[in-house]
Every structure is written in structure tokens, then in C-alpha cells.
Amino acid sequence: INNGILQSYKAYLPLTDKTPALTLHEGNTPLVYLKHFSNKLGIELYAKIEGANPTGSFKDRGMVMAVAKAKEAGSNTVVCASTGNTSASAAAYAAQAGMQAIIVIPKGKVALGKLAQAVMYGAKIVEIDGNFDDALNIVKEMSETMPVTLVNSVNPYRLAGQKTAAFEVIEQLGSVPDVLAIPVGNAGNISAYWKGFKEYNEQHRCGLPKMFGFEAEGAAAITQNEVISTPETVATAIRIGNPASWELAVQAQEESSGIITSVSDEEILQAFRLLPRLEGVFAEPGSCASIAGVIQQCKENQISSGSKVVAVLTGNGLKDPQTALDQVEVQPVSLPNNAKKVREYFQT
Ligand SMILES: Cc1ncc(COP(=O)(O)O)c(/C=C/C(=O)C(=O)O)c1O
């Protein structure tokens, strides 16, 4: 039974006997072998399906930790900036904890499913005519001047919770992967995974993976080593130009002898279309940067054949139905309400 990460990994988490036992039964997500991609690329490729978390993204791991600690500290309001998934998760865990969530999001740049979640979970939603980085500056200022707790990944409890995914990957794979491929936006998740792998290695001497982080080409601050003031990508989840965990991410890349590079929107959309069709796994565009990156790095001979690779699929495909419908060339065919006519259609 999955009782959530606070219980499953309490030995690794900064809990006290006063930390509320908050959970929506996050974590323990599937690790799926991608047969088609593995055969095509000559590697053993697995997907970590973080879209199977309660609010449909990896954010739940960090948010359950951050919200529980906020409640323990006596706070009754959490605040965050978001490209969508952080706000959905903050709103859900705040509701579960009987707290209020305030979220600040870039107007018109949050995928439909994420907005629906934030609304339904009862968050107070502010849309600004700016981008995620502007929104993060606003909520940082609010958390310094109002009695609210900031739960973006600058909050260390977020990274503590999110590192549990690394433990699961090792336990599920039965070993440390040679490469851990992951999308990079605000760079908290790549930093959290590396923290988790190092801690687990200290305990179990299991070795360490190479960390391969992938930014969207139009929002590739770390890759280009400069702040991108107007980040643009179809993968709105990672449309971030000034990653808050920049230094931690570079440290993860250097210490693991990995890479942080970028993938184009076309490479992302190619993976976005192929993954569900060929493997039965549907992940939102930002998540597919990890698959696009593995394909790219295999082509550039940066991943030796037979390597064990885990690609983190950070968010469920249902989050962004509009991009799915815009991108798919196969449209439903409309036929009369008549069994014979429909049968004939398929027999011709
Ligand atoms: C699906 C998906 N995939 C990858 C990322 C990048 O993770 P980080 O590099 O740890 O930021 C995000 C990030 C989303 C937000 O930053 C937010 O929701 O505000 C995401 O939603």
C-alpha cells in the first residue's frame, strides 16, 4: 500500500513528531520500459511516470513536504508562482491541509488542465502580464512582507520531498541507471534527484548516474549561460528564463559528469507525438524534453549502446489537451449515426 512519501521515506526527510501526516498518496509511481524506443536507440530506456501522482505531476512530492512543514510552523497560507503544475499541487495540498493557497501565474501561458485544477482546488489565482520569472519575483516579495509561506522550489522542503523519486528509481530498476534524463525549467527537480542519488549512494554504495538535463531551446538559460529575458517554448511548463536553482543544477551536472543542454520545440513535439502512439505513455510537452534529449544524445553518441537510461516524464499528458489537439494530424472522422455506414467506412 502506498501511504505517501512522508511515511515511505521518513528516515530521509526533515520530519519531527509535530509534522502533520499529510498525504494524497503521492509517490510510488510506475517505471515503464519503453520497448520501441529502446530497440530503436540500442539502449534500455525506462520512463518514470510522474504524471501518475495525485495532481498529475512530480510537484506533489515536494509540495506535500513543503505544505506539511508550513502547517507545522503555524502558517495558514501558502503562496507560489507557477507555470501551472506547482500551483495545481500547492492548491491541492493546501486544501487537504485546510490551508489557503495564493498563486501567481503568467496570463495566457498556463495549460488548460493546470488552470482547471487550481480553480477547482480553490486557490486564489492572480494572472500577471509577465512571465514565470516575474511572477516568482512578486511572490518572493509577498513572502517577505505578508504572513504567508513561499512554496516554490527555493523552499528547501520542496527539494527534500522531490529527491524521493531518485530512491524509487533505484529500487524499481534494481540498480542506479547509467543516465538520468530530466527536463529543466526552474532547475529544482534535477537538483533534487542528484541530492537523492548522493544520499542513497552514501547509505547503499550503489553508485551514481550521469545527470542529463534538457532545457527548451527558447528558454535555455543554463545551456547558454545567460538569463533569457523573454523565454519562449511550446512546452509552457519549462518556459523559464532565470532558473532559481541554477547553481545547484550546474553542480549536479558537474559532479555527475553529466550534461545540461537544450532541445528544440520540434524535437519536443516529435517525442510528444511518438511516445503515446508507440509506447502507450502520454506526457505533457515539457516532460517530453527528456525523451527528446535522450534521442538527441544517442544520435550524438553521448549515450553508449546498452546503457540503462531513465527518462523522467514529469507531467501527465492530460494537463495540456489543447497542445495535443493542435499537434495531432489525425482528426476524428465524422460519419452518419448509422452502423452500416461506419462499418463500410472501415471496410473500404
Ligand atoms: C511538467 C514539468 N516538467 C518539468 C518542469 C521543470 O522542473 P524544474 O526544473 O524543477 O522547474 C516543470 C516545472 C514547472 C514549474 O516550474 C511550475 O509548475 O511552476 C513541469 O511542470
The ligand as an ORCA input file, in Angstrom:
! r2SCAN-3c Opt
* xyz 0 1
  C       5.764     19.136    -16.366
  C       7.014     19.834    -15.896
  N       8.201     19.334    -16.284
  C       9.362     19.911    -15.888
  C       9.361     21.031    -15.099
  C      10.704     21.629    -14.713
  O      11.032     21.231    -13.392
  P      12.030     22.215    -12.608
  O      13.301     22.233    -13.410
  O      12.200     21.613    -11.238
  O      11.349     23.558    -12.580
  C       8.154     21.586    -14.658
  C       8.178     22.805    -13.806
  C       7.072     23.521    -13.547
  C       7.133     24.734    -12.763
  O       8.181     25.320    -12.567
  C       5.860     25.235    -12.213
  O       4.868     24.494    -12.214
  O       5.846     26.402    -11.768
  C       6.948     20.957    -15.054
  O       5.736     21.417    -14.668
*
